[in-house]
Amino acid sequence: MKQVLVIYYSQSGQLTEILNNIVKSMKNDETAFTYLNIHMEETFPFPWNKEQFFGVFPETFRQEPRQIKPISESILNKKYDLILFGYSVWYLTPSLPTTSFLATPEAKKLFKNTPVITVIGCRNMWIMAQEKMKSKLQELQANLVGNIVLVDRHINHVSVITIVQWMFTGVKKRFLGIFPKPGVSQKDIDEATKFGTVIAEHLNQNNYNNLQNNLLNVGAVKIKPFLITVDKRANAIFSKWADMISTKSEKNTSKRRFLVKLFNYYLLIAIWLISPLVFILFLLTYLPFYSQIKKEKVYYASVALKEKEV
């Protein structure tokens, strides 16, 4: 009997639905599934209010863990043949519940010497979050064998408007009747079953050597080169903001709230003014850097880790 552990944290339920569809096409009489839903001691709200939404930025980006609820011994006492690890992206980083779980001794026990497939459900920027995840899984001595990414396919500025509406209302619907529904499309969520079919074949053979290539063949990862550029540059700037907010203020103080509000204003400027300028620069330099862009697309679609990219 093959043992598969499905680990996830999902506020809206979108990631849960994606994982359930992947698992649906993996189920058979010879595979048993165990589910680990990460629960925080202090829960995060959904829908968010504005202060809480932006207030988690410094800890999230700096990957400063919070306490999670204890994990059942029945989960910890099994040895798994495969882990499906679903996570969402907060501030260009795996969500705070995700990184909090990864910081525990229990995660080290579960992941050590175990094949892992990451499953990401997010807006559109996940490249550097996955690099951070690759690095952490390497520290835990896990064997990353696959990655699946489902994103909002709408253009960047449209998805910003719709995702904010969703996060602050908790309702996934067309905004003002003219914008599309936020998040991953229902079509993509429903078709996630195709990934489970590929994974099941490798699980049954106990061989993951070519798994990621086979997942790519059915559309597991689609990379937009421009977003690689934005993700990298934004990470460098976010690092400065997160460090400044954390070192210059204490949690739950008026100064912290003031600095977080400044970061909020910066985000608005970056999204609506700086990002279009970066896109123009990207277009102007696309041909001279085409060879590099092509190599980056191949690398970021893979499960390899370059130390210099972390």
Phi and psi restraints in degrees (value plus and minus 20) as a CYANA .aco file:
   2 LYS   PHI     -96.0   -56.0
   2 LYS   PSI     118.9   158.9
   3 GLN   PHI    -131.7   -91.7
   3 GLN   PSI     101.5   141.5
   4 VAL   PHI    -139.5   -99.5
   4 VAL   PSI     109.3   149.3
   5 LEU   PHI    -125.0   -85.0
   5 LEU   PSI     107.8   147.8
   6 VAL   PHI    -129.2   -89.2
   6 VAL   PSI      93.2   133.2
   7 ILE   PHI    -131.5   -91.5
   7 ILE   PSI     116.9   156.9
   8 TYR   PHI    -184.7  -144.7
   8 TYR   PSI     140.3   180.3
   9 TYR   PHI    -157.5  -117.5
   9 TYR   PSI     102.2   142.2
  10 SER   PHI    -158.1  -118.1
  10 SER   PSI     101.3   141.3
  11 GLN   PHI    -100.1   -60.1
  11 GLN   PSI     -68.5   -28.5
  12 SER   PHI    -105.4   -65.4
  12 SER   PSI     -38.5     1.5
  13 GLY   PHI      75.5   115.5
  13 GLY   PSI     -28.3    11.7
  14 GLN   PHI     -82.5   -42.5
  14 GLN   PSI     -67.8   -27.8
  15 LEU   PHI     -85.7   -45.7
  15 LEU   PSI     -57.0   -17.0
  16 THR   PHI     -79.6   -39.6
  16 THR   PSI     -63.5   -23.5
  17 GLU   PHI     -85.4   -45.4
  17 GLU   PSI     -59.4   -19.4
  18 ILE   PHI     -81.2   -41.2
  18 ILE   PSI     -68.4   -28.4
  19 LEU   PHI     -83.8   -43.8
  19 LEU   PSI     -61.2   -21.2
  20 ASN   PHI     -80.7   -40.7
  20 ASN   PSI     -57.3   -17.3
  21 ASN   PHI     -91.4   -51.4
  21 ASN   PSI     -55.5   -15.5
  22 ILE   PHI     -84.3   -44.3
  22 ILE   PSI     -66.4   -26.4
  23 VAL   PHI     -84.7   -44.7
  23 VAL   PSI     -55.7   -15.7
  24 LYS   PHI     -72.4   -32.4
  24 LYS   PSI     -61.9   -21.9
  25 SER   PHI    -108.8   -68.8
  25 SER   PSI     -17.2    22.8
  26 MET   PHI    -120.4   -80.4
  26 MET   PSI     -36.9     3.1
  27 LYS   PHI     -88.8   -48.8
  27 LYS   PSI     114.4   154.4
  28 ASN   PHI    -178.5  -138.5
  28 ASN   PSI     159.3   199.3
  29 ASP   PHI     -91.8   -51.8
  29 ASP   PSI     -30.1     9.9
  30 GLU   PHI    -129.2   -89.2
  30 GLU   PSI     -11.5    28.5
  31 THR   PHI    -150.3  -110.3
  31 THR   PSI     109.2   149.2
  32 ALA   PHI    -131.5   -91.5
  32 ALA   PSI     117.8   157.8
  33 PHE   PHI    -134.3   -94.3
  33 PHE   PSI     113.8   153.8
  34 THR   PHI    -138.9   -98.9
  34 THR   PSI     119.2   159.2
  35 TYR   PHI    -134.8   -94.8
  35 TYR   PSI     111.8   151.8
  36 LEU   PHI    -141.6  -101.6
  36 LEU   PSI      81.3   121.3
  37 ASN   PHI    -111.4   -71.4
  37 ASN   PSI      95.9   135.9
  38 ILE   PHI     -89.1   -49.1
  38 ILE   PSI     105.6   145.6
  39 HIS   PHI    -139.0   -99.0
  39 HIS   PSI     112.7   152.7
  40 MET   PHI    -108.4   -68.4
  40 MET   PSI     127.4   167.4
  41 GLU   PHI     -82.4   -42.4
  41 GLU   PSI     -62.6   -22.6
  42 GLU   PHI    -131.2   -91.2
  42 GLU   PSI      87.6   127.6
  43 THR   PHI     -91.7   -51.7
  43 THR   PSI     131.9   171.9
  44 PHE   PHI    -111.9   -71.9
  44 PHE   PSI     123.9   163.9
  45 PRO   PHI     -99.0   -59.0
  45 PRO   PSI     131.6   171.6
  46 PHE   PHI    -169.2  -129.2
  46 PHE   PSI      97.4   137.4
  47 PRO   PHI     -90.5   -50.5
  47 PRO   PSI     140.1   180.1
  48 TRP   PHI    -101.8   -61.8
  48 TRP   PSI     136.7   176.7
  49 ASN   PHI    -121.1   -81.1
  49 ASN   PSI     143.8   183.8
  50 LYS   PHI     -80.7   -40.7
  50 LYS   PSI     -63.7   -23.7
  51 GLU   PHI     -84.0   -44.0
  51 GLU   PSI     -62.4   -22.4
  52 GLN   PHI     -89.3   -49.3
  52 GLN   PSI     -58.6   -18.6
  53 PHE   PHI     -80.1   -40.1
  53 PHE   PSI     -68.9   -28.9
  54 PHE   PHI    -101.1   -61.1
  54 PHE   PSI     -43.6    -3.6
  55 GLY   PHI     -87.1   -47.1
  55 GLY   PSI     -43.8    -3.8
  56 VAL   PHI    -103.9   -63.9
  56 VAL   PSI     -22.5    17.5
  57 PHE   PHI     -76.8   -36.8
  57 PHE   PSI     -74.3   -34.3
  58 PRO   PHI     -79.1   -39.1
  58 PRO   PSI     -68.0   -28.0
  59 GLU   PHI     -84.9   -44.9
  59 GLU   PSI     -59.2   -19.2
  60 THR   PHI     -83.0   -43.0
  60 THR   PSI     -71.9   -31.9
  61 PHE   PHI     -86.1   -46.1
  61 PHE   PSI     -57.7   -17.7
  62 ARG   PHI    -101.2   -61.2
  62 ARG   PSI     -21.9    18.1
  63 GLN   PHI      34.3    74.3
  63 GLN   PSI      28.5    68.5
  64 GLU   PHI    -112.1   -72.1
  64 GLU   PSI      89.8   129.8
  65 PRO   PHI     -89.8   -49.8
  65 PRO   PSI     129.1   169.1
  66 ARG   PHI    -131.1   -91.1
  66 ARG   PSI     148.9   188.9
  67 GLN   PHI     -93.2   -53.2
  67 GLN   PSI     112.0   152.0
  68 ILE   PHI    -124.7   -84.7
  68 ILE   PSI     141.0   181.0
  69 LYS   PHI     -92.9   -52.9
  69 LYS   PSI     131.2   171.2
  70 PRO   PHI     -75.9   -35.9
  70 PRO   PSI     127.1   167.1
  71 ILE   PHI    -116.1   -76.1
  71 ILE   PSI     117.2   157.2
  72 SER   PHI     -77.8   -37.8
  72 SER   PSI     118.1   158.1
  73 GLU   PHI     -82.3   -42.3
  73 GLU   PSI     -50.8   -10.8
  74 SER   PHI     -83.8   -43.8
  74 SER   PSI     -49.0    -9.0
  75 ILE   PHI     -97.7   -57.7
  75 ILE   PSI     -63.6   -23.6
  76 LEU   PHI     -89.7   -49.7
  76 LEU   PSI     -45.3    -5.3
  77 ASN   PHI    -108.3   -68.3
  77 ASN   PSI     -16.8    23.2
  78 LYS   PHI    -119.6   -79.6
  78 LYS   PSI     134.7   174.7
  79 LYS   PHI    -126.2   -86.2
  79 LYS   PSI     107.3   147.3
  80 TYR   PHI    -125.2   -85.2
  80 TYR   PSI     123.5   163.5
  81 ASP   PHI    -101.9   -61.9
  81 ASP   PSI     -43.0    -3.0
  82 LEU   PHI    -179.7  -139.7
  82 LEU   PSI     123.6   163.6
  83 ILE   PHI    -137.9   -97.9
  83 ILE   PSI     106.3   146.3
  84 LEU   PHI    -116.2   -76.2
  84 LEU   PSI      97.1   137.1
  85 PHE   PHI    -135.7   -95.7
  85 PHE   PSI      81.8   121.8
  86 GLY   PHI    -112.9   -72.9
  86 GLY   PSI     115.0   155.0
  87 TYR   PHI    -169.0  -129.0
  87 TYR   PSI     135.5   175.5
  88 SER   PHI    -126.8   -86.8
  88 SER   PSI     150.9   190.9
  89 VAL   PHI    -133.1   -93.1
  89 VAL   PSI     105.0   145.0
  90 TRP   PHI    -136.5   -96.5
  90 TRP   PSI     104.3   144.3
  91 TYR   PHI      30.9    70.9
  91 TYR   PSI      30.3    70.3
  92 LEU   PHI      42.7    82.7
  92 LEU   PSI       4.0    44.0
  93 THR   PHI    -163.6  -123.6
  93 THR   PSI     128.6   168.6
  94 PRO   PHI     -72.1   -32.1
  94 PRO   PSI     122.8   162.8
  95 SER   PHI     -72.6   -32.6
  95 SER   PSI     133.4   173.4
  96 LEU   PHI     -79.1   -39.1
  96 LEU   PSI     -60.4   -20.4
  97 PRO   PHI     -80.2   -40.2
  97 PRO   PSI     -56.1   -16.1
  98 THR   PHI     -84.9   -44.9
  98 THR   PSI     -70.4   -30.4
  99 THR   PHI     -89.7   -49.7
  99 THR   PSI     -48.9    -8.9
 100 SER   PHI     -84.4   -44.4
 100 SER   PSI     -63.0   -23.0
 101 PHE   PHI     -83.3   -43.3
 101 PHE   PSI     -63.3   -23.3
 102 LEU   PHI     -84.7   -44.7
 102 LEU   PSI     -39.7     0.3
 103 ALA   PHI    -104.5   -64.5
 103 ALA   PSI     -21.5    18.5
 104 THR   PHI    -110.6   -70.6
 104 THR   PSI     133.8   173.8
 105 PRO   PHI     -81.1   -41.1
 105 PRO   PSI     -51.2   -11.2
 106 GLU   PHI     -83.1   -43.1
 106 GLU   PSI     -59.0   -19.0
 107 ALA   PHI     -83.9   -43.9
 107 ALA   PSI     -61.3   -21.3
 108 LYS   PHI     -80.4   -40.4
 108 LYS   PSI     -60.8   -20.8
 109 LYS   PHI     -86.7   -46.7
 109 LYS   PSI     -63.6   -23.6
 110 LEU   PHI     -90.1   -50.1
 110 LEU   PSI     -58.6   -18.6
 111 PHE   PHI    -106.4   -66.4
 111 PHE   PSI     -44.4    -4.4
 112 LYS   PHI     -76.9   -36.9
 112 LYS   PSI     104.8   144.8
 113 ASN   PHI      38.9    78.9
 113 ASN   PSI       9.4    49.4
 114 THR   PHI    -138.5   -98.5
 114 THR   PSI     114.4   154.4
 115 PRO   PHI     -83.7   -43.7
 115 PRO   PSI     116.6   156.6
 116 VAL   PHI    -150.1  -110.1
 116 VAL   PSI     116.5   156.5
 117 ILE   PHI    -137.1   -97.1
 117 ILE   PSI     100.9   140.9
 118 THR   PHI    -107.4   -67.4
 118 THR   PSI     121.6   161.6
 119 VAL   PHI    -147.9  -107.9
 119 VAL   PSI      95.7   135.7
 120 ILE   PHI    -129.2   -89.2
 120 ILE   PSI     111.6   151.6
 121 GLY   PHI    -143.7  -103.7
 121 GLY   PSI      96.8   136.8
 122 CYS   PHI    -175.8  -135.8
 122 CYS   PSI    -196.6  -156.6
 123 ARG   PHI     -90.2   -50.2
 123 ARG   PSI     -93.9   -53.9
 124 ASN   PHI    -175.7  -135.7
 124 ASN   PSI     -42.2    -2.2
 125 MET   PHI    -123.3   -83.3
 125 MET   PSI      95.1   135.1
 126 TRP   PHI    -157.9  -117.9
 126 TRP   PSI     -27.9    12.1
 127 ILE   PHI     -74.7   -34.7
 127 ILE   PSI     -75.1   -35.1
 128 MET   PHI     -96.2   -56.2
 128 MET   PSI     -46.3    -6.3
 129 ALA   PHI     -82.5   -42.5
 129 ALA   PSI     -61.2   -21.2
 130 GLN   PHI     -90.1   -50.1
 130 GLN   PSI     -52.3   -12.3
 131 GLU   PHI     -83.0   -43.0
 131 GLU   PSI     -61.0   -21.0
 132 LYS   PHI     -84.7   -44.7
 132 LYS   PSI     -59.2   -19.2
 133 MET   PHI     -85.2   -45.2
 133 MET   PSI     -63.8   -23.8
 134 LYS   PHI     -76.5   -36.5
 134 LYS   PSI     -64.5   -24.5
 135 SER   PHI     -83.3   -43.3
 135 SER   PSI     -63.6   -23.6
 136 LYS   PHI     -86.7   -46.7
 136 LYS   PSI     -61.6   -21.6
 137 LEU   PHI     -84.3   -44.3
 137 LEU   PSI     -54.3   -14.3
 138 GLN   PHI     -84.4   -44.4
 138 GLN   PSI     -62.5   -22.5
 139 GLU   PHI     -80.0   -40.0
 139 GLU   PSI     -56.1   -16.1
 140 LEU   PHI    -102.6   -62.6
 140 LEU   PSI     -18.5    21.5
 141 GLN   PHI      42.3    82.3
 141 GLN   PSI      11.2    51.2
 142 ALA   PHI    -103.4   -63.4
 142 ALA   PSI     144.1   184.1
 143 ASN   PHI    -134.2   -94.2
 143 ASN   PSI      75.8   115.8
 144 LEU   PHI     -92.7   -52.7
 144 LEU   PSI      96.0   136.0
 145 VAL   PHI    -134.4   -94.4
 145 VAL   PSI     -31.5     8.5
 146 GLY   PHI    -182.1  -142.1
 146 GLY   PSI     137.5   177.5
 147 ASN   PHI    -165.9  -125.9
 147 ASN   PSI     113.2   153.2
 148 ILE   PHI    -145.2  -105.2
 148 ILE   PSI     112.7   152.7
 149 VAL   PHI    -150.4  -110.4
 149 VAL   PSI     100.9   140.9
 150 LEU   PHI    -135.8   -95.8
 150 LEU   PSI     106.7   146.7
 151 VAL   PHI    -150.1  -110.1
 151 VAL   PSI     147.6   187.6
 152 ASP   PHI     -91.2   -51.2
 152 ASP   PSI     100.6   140.6
 153 ARG   PHI    -105.2   -65.2
 153 ARG   PSI     -26.6    13.4
 154 HIS   PHI     -93.7   -53.7
 154 HIS   PSI     141.6   181.6
 155 ILE   PHI     -80.4   -40.4
 155 ILE   PSI     135.1   175.1
 156 ASN   PHI     -71.6   -31.6
 156 ASN   PSI     -70.8   -30.8
 157 HIS   PHI     -91.2   -51.2
 157 HIS   PSI     -52.0   -12.0
 158 VAL   PHI     -86.2   -46.2
 158 VAL   PSI     -63.8   -23.8
 159 SER   PHI     -87.8   -47.8
 159 SER   PSI     -48.7    -8.7
 160 VAL   PHI     -82.7   -42.7
 160 VAL   PSI     -67.7   -27.7
 161 ILE   PHI     -82.5   -42.5
 161 ILE   PSI     -66.5   -26.5
 162 THR   PHI     -92.5   -52.5
 162 THR   PSI     -56.7   -16.7
 163 ILE   PHI     -89.9   -49.9
 163 ILE   PSI     -57.1   -17.1
 164 VAL   PHI     -83.3   -43.3
 164 VAL   PSI     -63.1   -23.1
 165 GLN   PHI     -79.5   -39.5
 165 GLN   PSI     -61.9   -21.9
 166 TRP   PHI     -86.3   -46.3
 166 TRP   PSI     -66.3   -26.3
 167 MET   PHI     -84.9   -44.9
 167 MET   PSI     -52.9   -12.9
 168 PHE   PHI    -113.0   -73.0
 168 PHE   PSI     -31.0     9.0
 169 THR   PHI    -134.9   -94.9
 169 THR   PSI     -44.2    -4.2
 170 GLY   PHI      58.3    98.3
 170 GLY   PSI     -13.5    26.5
 171 VAL   PHI    -134.3   -94.3
 171 VAL   PSI     104.5   144.5
 172 LYS   PHI    -113.3   -73.3
 172 LYS   PSI      72.8   112.8
 173 LYS   PHI    -168.7  -128.7
 173 LYS   PSI     150.2   190.2
 174 ARG   PHI     -87.3   -47.3
 174 ARG   PSI     106.9   146.9
 175 PHE   PHI    -103.9   -63.9
 175 PHE   PSI     106.2   146.2
 176 LEU   PHI      40.7    80.7
 176 LEU   PSI      -9.7    30.3
 177 GLY   PHI      56.4    96.4
 177 GLY   PSI     -19.8    20.2
 178 ILE   PHI    -138.8   -98.8
 178 ILE   PSI     -45.0    -5.0
 179 PHE   PHI    -109.0   -69.0
 179 PHE   PSI     131.2   171.2
 180 PRO   PHI     -91.3   -51.3
 180 PRO   PSI     148.0   188.0
 181 LYS   PHI     -83.4   -43.4
 181 LYS   PSI     124.5   164.5
 182 PRO   PHI     -96.8   -56.8
 182 PRO   PSI     143.9   183.9
 183 GLY   PHI      60.7   100.7
 183 GLY   PSI    -187.2  -147.2
 184 VAL   PHI     -87.0   -47.0
 184 VAL   PSI     117.0   157.0
 185 SER   PHI     -85.8   -45.8
 185 SER   PSI     129.9   169.9
 186 GLN   PHI     -81.5   -41.5
 186 GLN   PSI     -52.5   -12.5
 187 LYS   PHI     -81.6   -41.6
 187 LYS   PSI     -66.3   -26.3
 188 ASP   PHI     -85.8   -45.8
 188 ASP   PSI     -59.0   -19.0
 189 ILE   PHI     -83.0   -43.0
 189 ILE   PSI     -66.5   -26.5
 190 ASP   PHI     -84.0   -44.0
 190 ASP   PSI     -56.6   -16.6
 191 GLU   PHI    -101.8   -61.8
 191 GLU   PSI     -18.2    21.8
 192 ALA   PHI     -84.0   -44.0
 192 ALA   PSI     -34.2     5.8
 193 THR   PHI     -78.2   -38.2
 193 THR   PSI     -47.9    -7.9
 194 LYS   PHI     -84.0   -44.0
 194 LYS   PSI     -49.3    -9.3
 195 PHE   PHI     -92.1   -52.1
 195 PHE   PSI     -57.2   -17.2
 196 GLY   PHI     -82.2   -42.2
 196 GLY   PSI     -56.3   -16.3
 197 THR   PHI     -82.1   -42.1
 197 THR   PSI     -63.5   -23.5
 198 VAL   PHI     -85.8   -45.8
 198 VAL   PSI     -66.0   -26.0
 199 ILE   PHI     -81.8   -41.8
 199 ILE   PSI     -61.9   -21.9
 200 ALA   PHI     -78.7   -38.7
 200 ALA   PSI     -59.0   -19.0
 201 GLU   PHI     -81.4   -41.4
 201 GLU   PSI     -64.2   -24.2
 202 HIS   PHI     -91.9   -51.9
 202 HIS   PSI     -56.3   -16.3
 203 LEU   PHI     -81.8   -41.8
 203 LEU   PSI     -64.8   -24.8
 204 ASN   PHI     -84.0   -44.0
 204 ASN   PSI     -53.1   -13.1
 205 GLN   PHI    -106.9   -66.9
 205 GLN   PSI     -29.3    10.7
 206 ASN   PHI      34.0    74.0
 206 ASN   PSI      21.4    61.4
 207 ASN   PHI    -163.8  -123.8
 207 ASN   PSI      97.3   137.3
 208 TYR   PHI    -133.8   -93.8
 208 TYR   PSI      -5.2    34.8
 209 ASN   PHI     -77.9   -37.9
 209 ASN   PSI     -57.0   -17.0
 210 ASN   PHI    -135.5   -95.5
 210 ASN   PSI      -2.4    37.6
 211 LEU   PHI     -80.1   -40.1
 211 LEU   PSI     -69.1   -29.1
 212 GLN   PHI     -82.5   -42.5
 212 GLN   PSI     -58.7   -18.7
 213 ASN   PHI     -82.2   -42.2
 213 ASN   PSI     -59.6   -19.6
 214 ASN   PHI     -89.6   -49.6
 214 ASN   PSI     -54.7   -14.7
 215 LEU   PHI     -86.9   -46.9
 215 LEU   PSI     -59.8   -19.8
 216 LEU   PHI     -82.5   -42.5
 216 LEU   PSI     -54.1   -14.1
 217 ASN   PHI     -85.1   -45.1
 217 ASN   PSI     -42.0    -2.0
 218 VAL   PHI    -129.1   -89.1
 218 VAL   PSI      -1.5    38.5
 219 GLY   PHI      66.5   106.5
 219 GLY   PSI      11.4    51.4
 220 ALA   PHI     -88.3   -48.3
 220 ALA   PSI     -49.6    -9.6
 221 VAL   PHI    -159.3  -119.3
 221 VAL   PSI     108.8   148.8
 222 LYS   PHI    -145.5  -105.5
 222 LYS   PSI     102.2   142.2
 223 ILE   PHI    -130.8   -90.8
 223 ILE   PSI     110.5   150.5
 224 LYS   PHI    -122.2   -82.2
 224 LYS   PSI      92.7   132.7
 225 PRO   PHI     -74.0   -34.0
 225 PRO   PSI     -56.5   -16.5
 226 PHE   PHI     -80.1   -40.1
 226 PHE   PSI     -58.0   -18.0
 227 LEU   PHI     -91.2   -51.2
 227 LEU   PSI     -43.2    -3.2
 228 ILE   PHI     -82.9   -42.9
 228 ILE   PSI     -66.7   -26.7
 229 THR   PHI     -80.6   -40.6
 229 THR   PSI     -67.6   -27.6
 230 VAL   PHI     -83.2   -43.2
 230 VAL   PSI     -63.5   -23.5
 231 ASP   PHI     -80.7   -40.7
 231 ASP   PSI     -66.3   -26.3
 232 LYS   PHI     -84.1   -44.1
 232 LYS   PSI     -66.4   -26.4
 233 ARG   PHI     -87.7   -47.7
 233 ARG   PSI     -60.2   -20.2
 234 ALA   PHI     -85.3   -45.3
 234 ALA   PSI     -56.7   -16.7
 235 ASN   PHI     -81.1   -41.1
 235 ASN   PSI     -61.0   -21.0
 236 ALA   PHI     -83.5   -43.5
 236 ALA   PSI     -60.8   -20.8
 237 ILE   PHI     -94.1   -54.1
 237 ILE   PSI     -61.8   -21.8
 238 PHE   PHI     -78.9   -38.9
 238 PHE   PSI     -56.7   -16.7
 239 SER   PHI     -79.1   -39.1
 239 SER   PSI     -62.7   -22.7
 240 LYS   PHI     -87.2   -47.2
 240 LYS   PSI     -62.9   -22.9
 241 TRP   PHI     -83.4   -43.4
 241 TRP   PSI     -66.6   -26.6
 242 ALA   PHI     -83.2   -43.2
 242 ALA   PSI     -62.1   -22.1
 243 ASP   PHI     -86.1   -46.1
 243 ASP   PSI     -62.3   -22.3
 244 MET   PHI     -83.9   -43.9
 244 MET   PSI     -66.3   -26.3
 245 ILE   PHI     -83.4   -43.4
 245 ILE   PSI     -62.3   -22.3
 246 SER   PHI     -91.0   -51.0
 246 SER   PSI     -57.2   -17.2
 247 THR   PHI    -106.8   -66.8
 247 THR   PSI     -43.2    -3.2
 248 LYS   PHI    -118.1   -78.1
 248 LYS   PSI     -22.5    17.5
 249 SER   PHI    -171.7  -131.7
 249 SER   PSI     137.6   177.6
 250 GLU   PHI    -117.9   -77.9
 250 GLU   PSI     134.9   174.9
 251 LYS   PHI     -82.4   -42.4
 251 LYS   PSI     126.8   166.8
 252 ASN   PHI      39.7    79.7
 252 ASN   PSI      14.7    54.7
 253 THR   PHI    -138.0   -98.0
 253 THR   PSI     142.5   182.5
 254 SER   PHI     -84.5   -44.5
 254 SER   PSI     -53.6   -13.6
 255 LYS   PHI     -86.4   -46.4
 255 LYS   PSI     -61.3   -21.3
 256 ARG   PHI     -81.2   -41.2
 256 ARG   PSI     -64.3   -24.3
 257 ARG   PHI     -83.6   -43.6
 257 ARG   PSI     -56.3   -16.3
 258 PHE   PHI     -86.2   -46.2
 258 PHE   PSI     -65.7   -25.7
 259 LEU   PHI     -86.5   -46.5
 259 LEU   PSI     -58.0   -18.0
 260 VAL   PHI     -85.3   -45.3
 260 VAL   PSI     -56.2   -16.2
 261 LYS   PHI     -85.5   -45.5
 261 LYS   PSI     -58.4   -18.4
 262 LEU   PHI     -81.1   -41.1
 262 LEU   PSI     -61.1   -21.1
 263 PHE   PHI     -82.5   -42.5
 263 PHE   PSI     -59.4   -19.4
 264 ASN   PHI     -78.4   -38.4
 264 ASN   PSI     -65.4   -25.4
 265 TYR   PHI     -83.9   -43.9
 265 TYR   PSI     -59.8   -19.8
 266 TYR   PHI     -79.8   -39.8
 266 TYR   PSI     -63.4   -23.4
 267 LEU   PHI     -78.4   -38.4
 267 LEU   PSI     -62.9   -22.9
 268 LEU   PHI     -81.2   -41.2
 268 LEU   PSI     -63.4   -23.4
 269 ILE   PHI     -85.6   -45.6
 269 ILE   PSI     -62.8   -22.8
 270 ALA   PHI     -83.8   -43.8
 270 ALA   PSI     -62.6   -22.6
 271 ILE   PHI     -91.0   -51.0
 271 ILE   PSI     -65.3   -25.3
 272 TRP   PHI    -114.0   -74.0
 272 TRP   PSI     -39.4     0.6
 273 LEU   PHI    -138.5   -98.5
 273 LEU   PSI     -70.0   -30.0
 274 ILE   PHI     -93.6   -53.6
 274 ILE   PSI     -63.2   -23.2
 275 SER   PHI     -77.4   -37.4
 275 SER   PSI     -64.5   -24.5
 276 PRO   PHI     -81.0   -41.0
 276 PRO   PSI     -55.6   -15.6
 277 LEU   PHI     -87.5   -47.5
 277 LEU   PSI     -59.4   -19.4
 278 VAL   PHI     -83.9   -43.9
 278 VAL   PSI     -57.0   -17.0
 279 PHE   PHI     -85.4   -45.4
 279 PHE   PSI     -60.9   -20.9
 280 ILE   PHI     -82.5   -42.5
 280 ILE   PSI     -64.3   -24.3
 281 LEU   PHI     -82.2   -42.2
 281 LEU   PSI     -58.9   -18.9
 282 PHE   PHI     -81.5   -41.5
 282 PHE   PSI     -64.4   -24.4
 283 LEU   PHI     -83.1   -43.1
 283 LEU   PSI     -58.9   -18.9
 284 LEU   PHI     -88.2   -48.2
 284 LEU   PSI     -47.7    -7.7
 285 THR   PHI    -126.4   -86.4
 285 THR   PSI     -13.5    26.5
 286 TYR   PHI     -80.1   -40.1
 286 TYR   PSI     -70.6   -30.6
 287 LEU   PHI     -85.5   -45.5
 287 LEU   PSI     -66.8   -26.8
 288 PRO   PHI     -79.6   -39.6
 288 PRO   PSI     -50.6   -10.6
 289 PHE   PHI    -126.0   -86.0
 289 PHE   PSI      -1.9    38.1
 290 TYR   PHI     -78.6   -38.6
 290 TYR   PSI     -62.8   -22.8
 291 SER   PHI     -81.5   -41.5
 291 SER   PSI     -63.3   -23.3
 292 GLN   PHI     -86.1   -46.1
 292 GLN   PSI     -61.9   -21.9
 293 ILE   PHI     -81.4   -41.4
 293 ILE   PSI     -61.0   -21.0
 294 LYS   PHI     -83.3   -43.3
 294 LYS   PSI     -62.1   -22.1
 295 LYS   PHI     -85.6   -45.6
 295 LYS   PSI     -59.3   -19.3
 296 GLU   PHI     -85.2   -45.2
 296 GLU   PSI     -59.1   -19.1
 297 LYS   PHI     -81.2   -41.2
 297 LYS   PSI     -62.1   -22.1
 298 VAL   PHI     -85.7   -45.7
 298 VAL   PSI     -65.3   -25.3
 299 TYR   PHI     -83.8   -43.8
 299 TYR   PSI     -69.4   -29.4
 300 TYR   PHI     -90.9   -50.9
 300 TYR   PSI     -36.9     3.1
 301 ALA   PHI    -103.2   -63.2
 301 ALA   PSI     -29.8    10.2
 302 SER   PHI    -114.0   -74.0
 302 SER   PSI     159.4   199.4
 303 VAL   PHI    -125.8   -85.8
 303 VAL   PSI     -10.1    29.9
 304 ALA   PHI     -95.1   -55.1
 304 ALA   PSI     139.1   179.1
 305 LEU   PHI    -147.3  -107.3
 305 LEU   PSI     102.5   142.5
 306 LYS   PHI    -116.6   -76.6
 306 LYS   PSI     103.0   143.0
 307 GLU   PHI     -78.3   -38.3
 307 GLU   PSI     -55.8   -15.8
 308 LYS   PHI     -89.3   -49.3
 308 LYS   PSI     -36.0     4.0
 309 GLU   PHI    -106.6   -66.6
 309 GLU   PSI     -33.1     6.9
